[in-house]
């Protein structure tokens, strides 16, 4: 499946996306934002949500009144996210140069994104540049699956993803294993990371 197909699928799914995520018992949008909030210990922060979708993962930050910038490549998702009080929404591929300042964010959220990224090392370098010193990153990565997976997404062994994360960029604060979703009868599990720059 090409990137245009993926973009179209996400745009078409946008109106029902929040309900699908909740019904599917996906957990990353619940735990990681709250863990980031508990580490920030502040009344104001700048948050960058990459692959923001409808803004579901940003809700805890928005509810606290934090300034959140969301970037997503699917126009339908951005239209749904516009119903939430984002500071700024940008519709573009997150593997392109991000049109936000360097060292401007206290935290970056990257949920359900590495599944589709061609060059995760380049994306992680961009995330590191956008974070302030000591900034936090909440990130999920699909776990390596069987030799013949049904669903065509990128997946990672724990060693592989941790090598990418720690290559001079991030300290791993916590890692959890979570159930992600079931697609075409294939269960997909994720590594869920809380990181510090």
ABEGO torsion letter per residue (X at the ends): XBAAAAAAAAAAAAAAAAAAAAAAGBAAAAAAAAAAAAAAGBABBBBBBBGAEAGAAAAAAAAAGBBBBBBBABAAAAAAAAABBBABBBBBBAABBBBBBBGABABBBBBGAAAABABAAAAAAAAAAABBBGBBBBBBBBBBBBABBABBBBBBBAAAAAAAAABGABBBABBBBBBABBBGGBBBBBBBBBBBX
